[in-house]
């Protein structure tokens, strides 16, 4: 989800979960839903008006779509807003607010037509201006939006803080229901990119007299999605948020329940106990904590799922730390040594009960064709466990400049990460002969704030939950210079040039060849240390019907009844 969401910059992914290359079973087989969830739609008034309760985390920022880049806020944004494109459970794009999205012959100009008659929850019309104004606001570097870089391929974009651009020259209104997007270079995946929440529309009520999005809107956004805030005070900070069905929405994700109440749990174990109670306190938990891996399938025999998800896990070593700059020989040697000192297979077995799979690259096995290109990259031997090589490289780095510091990996205690962080730092300590340990933050928001403000004194856990199912979404937000989730501050000309070449490639095969080169650059520089891919393990009250977990590990909340 993002760090950026949801972007999974760093991803507020709850606890454990792991990504096996094939779907695992439990009570649900490999279908993505349990047998009990397939009993047909419950159309009773009680079922369709029931409030579904689920877990979440306190959003890092006010609820502005272009500045929401982590999963806590992203979960809410996706329920309150509707974009041009939505993704089904398997990650296939479907038109939502758009009637059509068509490129010209070379994929540089895209014509977007909107479905007529769409409304925001305040009754105002969704028009071309709703999209154009929102995108211009998000792209304007002066507005300091975390997702600004997602607009960089639209003509007129500037990442220069001294030369902010208020209006992108590439956005042209044709009518109230049609506009065009002129890109600075071809992009075959642009339609997929439009499924990301940074590209949703905003109503005129979002902006104040100064043209800025108001504080009040960030606290109680007005959207065009299947849900709306129950009231202007529905968001109780550090506790939860209450959403109710929006009758204004008439898209493909129409709510089949009365609303969604999200509680911000500080402990995944507490959340698991709440869903076990089956008293409505928590109806569905989107990630099982490590302590319950051995029992969740029996605890929820007919209401659990264990399936691959578009989630990549890592830890990031900031470029501003002495001895670890990846554009120096010493920094590269130390990063490679640390990677080689970690026995990923043992951790995924002993701690995660093989519900995660050791990483071979920086993306995810759920992407199309990954079995061909993802696990066979030249240079990915740096992700193997090799103590002899690790010690050799660390000694070479010490010969350049002696390291006497303590190596730390920061993590959020509300995410269930302590066990693996302790295991990883223990291996680093033992195999490299240095002091390494975890550094706990009580909540994910605090960790993200320090990352954003370059206050990290060591490494930090990171990861990515995809916004849309494409390779570039795993790479651009995290490792491009202007990436909204690039909290490690990685800056590589080779990476930038490679991503540009991949986006402009005329065929998928040529694009893949460029992406392979880009990942080889990442494997050399290791701006983040890849760890494993995650499955999603979700459990729910058997009273729920029509439960399905999406390709990105998020339940399709709108379809659930009770």
N, C-alpha and C positions, 0 to 999 in steps of 0.2 A: 504494500500500500504505500503509501509513500513512506520513505522517511518522510520522502517527498510525499509521498504518501506513504507519501503516503507511504508516496514515496515515499516503505520500506521506506536522505541523507542519512539520517540514520533512520531506521525504520522502527516504529514503536510496535514491533511484533510481540505479541504476548508469548512468553515462555517458550516452550519447546515446540516442536512440530518438526516434521522432517520430510524431506522429499525423497521418496524412493523413486526408482525409474519406472516402476509399474505400480498401479493402484493396489493398496493393501486392503484387506477385507474387514475383519471384525464382523459386526452384525449387519453391515451394509453392503458387503461385496464391493465391486468396483464401479458402481453406478453413480456414486456421489450422493445418494440418499439412502436412508434405511428402508427396509421393507415396510415398516409401519408408516412411512411417510408417503407411500405410494397408494394409499387407500382411496384415492379419488378426492376431488375438491369437496370440502365441507361447506355447503352453501347456507347453512343456518344463520339466522341473524346474530346469534351469540358468537359464532365462529368468526364471522366477518367484521364484527364490531369489537372483538377482543383486543386488548392491548398486549403486545408481545414485549417481554422484558429481556434485555441482553446486556452484555458487558462492554466496557469501553475504557478510554483513558481521557483525562483532562486535556483538551486541545491546547496546543502550544500558543496559538495566537487567536485573535478574534476571528469569527467565522466568515472570512472573506475568501472566496474560492481561489483567487490567484495568489493568496498568501497562506494557503493551507497545504503544507507539504509533509504531513505525518499522519499516521493512521487514526489517531484519536479524533482529530478534526475532520479528516477525510471521510470517515464513516458517516458523519453527520451531513457533510456537504453533499455526498452522493445520494442521500435520502431526501434532502430538501430541494435539490436542483436537478434539472434534466438537461443534458447536453444534446448536441446534434446526433451523436452516436451513443448507443449503449451496447454492452456486451452480454451475451447469454451465458449460461453456466459453463459452457465449453470455451468461452473466449471469442466466439464468433461475433463480428460487429453487426449491429442492427440499427436501422435508422430510428431515431427517437423524435427529437424536435425537428429534424430535417425531413423534407419530402424527397430530396435528392441531393447528392454530392457528386459532381462530375468534373474530372480533370480535362484539360486540353490534351493535345497529342503528346506533348513532352512533359506532362505533369508539373508545369510551372504555374498555371492559372487554374484555379478551382472555382466552379460555380456552385453556390449553395442556395437551394430553395427551401423555405420553411413551410411546414404544415400550417394551413390557415386556421385562425380562430384560437390560437393558444393564449393562455392567460397565466400571469403570476398569481400567487395566492391572495394578493390585495385587489385582484380584479383587473389590473392594468394589462395591456396587450403585450405579448412577446413579439417583437419586430426585429428587423435587420439591425436597427440602431441598438437594440438591447445587447446584441452580440458585439457589434463594432465598438460601441463605447466601452464595454467591459474589457475587450481585448486590448484596446488602446490604453486603458488604465493599467492593466496588468503588465503590458510591455514597457511602459514608461519607467525608466530606471529611477526617476526622481521619486516614484511612489514606493520604492523599496519592497517590491513584491517577490516572494520566494520563488514563484514560478515564472518570473520574467523571461528566463532563457528559453522557455518553450515557444516563444514567439519570434525567436531570432532569425528564423528562415523567411519571415514575412518582410517584404520590401519596406525599407524605412526604419527598421529596428536599429537601435544603437545601444551598446553596452557601456558607452562612455558616460560616466556620471557627470562630466562637465558639459555634455551636449545631449541632455535628455530630449526625447522625441515624444510629443504629446499625441500625435496622430500618425499612424502607420500609413505610408503612401500606398501600400499594397492592399488596403481594404477599401473597396468601392461599393457604395450602396446602389443597387439597381431599382429596387422598390421596397415597400415595407416587408415583403416576404422573400426578397432575393438580394444576395450580395456576392461579390467575387473576392477571391484571395489571390494576390499575385506574389509568388514566392521568388526569392533571390536566386534559387537554383532548384532543379527538379527534386521532387520528393515523392516517391511511389507510396510511402507509408503514411501520407498526410491524413488520409481518412481515418486510419487507426489512431493517430495522434489526437484527433478531434474527440475521441472518447474520454480524454482526460478532463478532470473537473476544472482545470484552469480555463477551459474554453466554453464554459456555461455562460448564459446571458445574465444580466442584472437589470432590475427595474430602475426607472428614473428616481424612485424613492431612495435608492442607495446612496445618492450623491448629495452633498451639501452645496451651499451657495458658492463655495470655493472650488467646486469640482472634485473634491476628495470624498472618498467613501466615509460616511459618518461613523462615529463610535457606536451610536445606537444601532446602526445596521449590523455592525460586526457582532453585537451582543444578541440581536434578534433578527437574523436575515430573512428577507422575503424572497422565496424561490418560486420556481415553476415545476418542481418535482412532485413525486407521489405523496410527500409528507410536508407538513409545515409545523413550526413551533406551536406548542399548545397555547402559549401566551408570550407576551414580551419579556416575561421573567422566567421562562421555562428552563433556561440554562442556569442551574445552581452550581457555581464554580466549585471544582474539586469534589462534587457529589454526583451530578448527573444532569441529564437533559430529557425533556418530555416532548415527543413529536406525536402529532395526530394526522390522520388521513386528510389530504387536501382534495377537495372536490373540484378544484380548478384544473387539475392535471388530467389529461386524456391521452396519455402516451402508452407505450408498450409495457411499462412497469406499474400498472394500476394496482393500488394497494388492495389486498384481499383481507385486510384486518383493520382494526380501528386506529392503530398507531404503534409506535415503537418507543419504549422507555429504555434509555441507556444509562446504566449505573457505572460510575468510574471506580473500579475496584483497585485498591493498592496492593492486593495480594491475589494471585491466581488461585492459590489454595482455598482462600475464602470464597472466591467465585465458584469454584468447583463444589464446595460444600453447599452453597446456596442453590445451585441447580439440582443437586442431589435431594434437597428437601421437597422438591415437587410441590411447593406451595405458592408458586407464582412470583416469588422474589426474583428468581432468575430462570427464565424459560429455556434459553439457549446460550451456551458458552462456546465462543469461536476458537478457543485453543486450550487444550487440556494441559495442566501443569505437569512438570516432570515427575513429581511424586505420585501421580496417579496413572502413569503409563501402563503399569502392570495390571491395573484393575478396571480401567474405564470401560473396556469392552464387556466385562461382566456386570459392572455397575449399571450400564446402560445397554443391555443386550440387544434391544431393538431400536435404539435411538442414538447411534453413534456413527461416525464416519472417519476414515483414515484414507486420505487420497492426496496425490501430488498437487502442489500449488506453485504458483509463480513467485516463489520466495527464495532469495539468496541471502546467506548470512556470512558476515565477515567481522573483522575489527580493523579500524583505520588508525594509522599512525600519522599525525599531522605533519605537514611539510615544514612547519615553523619550529619543530623540535631540533635542537642541536644533535648531531651525529646521525640523523635519520632523513636527511633531505635526499629525495630519490633522484635528483639530478647530479649527485656526487657519487664517486665510487664507493666511499665509505657508507653512505646511506643505502645504496643498492645492496651492498654486501650484508649489512645488518638486517635489512628487511628480508632478504632471501634466507639468511641464517635462521631467523625467527620462524619463518614459514616451514623450513625443513625440520625444525626441532619439535613440531607438533604432530602427534600421532592421531590424526583425525579418525581413523578407522576404530581405534579403541574407544575414543570418546563417544562416537555415534553408536557404538555397541553397548558400552557399559552405562553411560548416562542416559542416552536417548533410546535405548532398546531397539536400535536399528530403525528408528523412525525418521532418521536423517541419513543423507548420503554424502560422503566426502566430496568436496567440490573439485571439479576439473577445469573450471573456467569461471568467468564473472557473470554468467547469465543464469539460465534455468533449463533443465531437461524437458520442461513442458512445452518449450518453443518448438515449432515445426522444424524437423530436420536435425535436431540437436544430436541425435545418435551418430550422425555423420560428421558434423563439424565441431560440436561442443567438447566431446571428450578426447579428441585426437589432436588438440592444438600443439604445435611445436612450442617447447618451452614450459609446458605445464608440469614437467618433472619437479619444478620448484615447489609443487604442492604435495610431493611425496614426503614420507617420513624417512629421514636420513641423518642420524645423529652425527656420524663421522663427517659428512659434508658440512653440516651446520656448524660444528666446532671449527672446522677448517676456515670457513668463510668469516666467522666471528673473529678468529685470530687475525685474519688478513685485515679486517676492519680496525682492530685494535692496533695493528702496526701502523696504520695511518693516523689514528687519533684514539687514545685510550678512553674507554667508556667506564665510568665509575658510578653511574647513576642507578636508581631503582626504576625498573620498568613496570608500569602499571597499565591495567586495562579497566577503564571506567565502564560502569553498567548501571542500569536502572533496576532497583530492587523490586519495583512493581511489575516486572516483566518475566520473572522466573529464570534469570540468567546466572545466578551465583554459582550453581554447580559446574557449568561448563567453563566459566571464567576461572574458577579455582583450578580446574583440571588443566586448562591451557597454560595458565601462569606457572603452575607446578612443573609442567613439562619444560617450559622455557628456563625456569630456574635450574632444574636438574641437568638439562642437556647443554646449556650454555654457560653454566657456572656463574650466573648473576642472580640478584634478588629481583623477583617478579611477583606481583600480587594484584588482586582486584581492588578497585576503588568504587564503592557503592554510592549511588545517588538515590534518595528516597523515591523520586518520581521521574518519569521520562522527560517531562517538560523541563525540569531543572538541568538535566543532562544536555538536552538540545539547546537550551539557552547558552550554556557555556561553550558548546561546540560552535554555535553561530557567532559568538563574540570572541572566538580565538583564545579562549581561556583554558584550554586543556593542557595539562602538565604531563600527559602521557597519551597512550592509545585509548580508544573508546570503541565499544561494541557498535556495530553498524550492520546494515542490511538493507534489503529492498523488497518491497511488495509491489509488483508491477502495476502501472497505471493502464497500460495497454499491452497486448501480447506481441511485442516486437523487440529485437535485439537492442535497438538504439535506446529504448526506454530503460534498460538495465545499465547503460553506459553513460549517456549524455548528462542526466541530472547529477550523477555522482562524481564524474571525472572530468567534465569539460570545465574550462576556466570560469565560465559564467553559470555553471550548473547550480540550481537552487539548493541542492543537497550536497554540494561539494564542500563539506565542512573540513575535509583534510587539506583543502587549498592546493590540490594538485593542478599543475599547469604544464602541459606538454604540447609542443608544436606538432610532434609526430602524431599524437592522439587526435588533435584538432583536424589536421590535414586528412588523416585516415577516415574520420567520421564524415567529413565533407565529401570525400570521394565515394564513400559507401552510399550516402544519400542521393548522390547524382548518378549512380550506376544505372545503366539502361536495362539490365536484367537482374533477376534475383541471384543468379550464379555469380555475376560480377560483383554485386553488392556483398555477397557472402565472403568472397575472396578478400575484399577490403576490410570487412569486419574481423576476419581472421588475423590480418596484419595488426589491426588495432589491439586486439586481445593479446597478441604477442608482445606488443609494447607494454601493456599493463602487466603482463607476467614478468617482464624484466624490471619494471619500476616498482611494482607492488604498492601502489598508493593505498590499497587496502589488502589485507591478508585474507583471501578466500578460505572459508571454513567448510561449509556444507550447504546443501539444498534442503528445504523443509517440506514435509508433508503438513497438511492441516489435519489435526485431530479435534473434532467437534462433538459435543454431546448436548442432548436436549431432553426436556420433559416429554415422555411418550404421548402426552395429551396434544402435542403439536402435530399438525398435518402439513403435508406438502413442503417438507423441509428439503432444501437443496443447497449445497455449498458450491460457490462459484470457483472458477479457474484460478482466482487470485486469493482464495481462502476465505472470502467474505460470504456469509449466508445471503441468499436472495430473500431478504426480509419481506419484501412486498408480497411474496407469494404465500407466506406462512399464515395458517389459520390455527385457531385453538378452540 
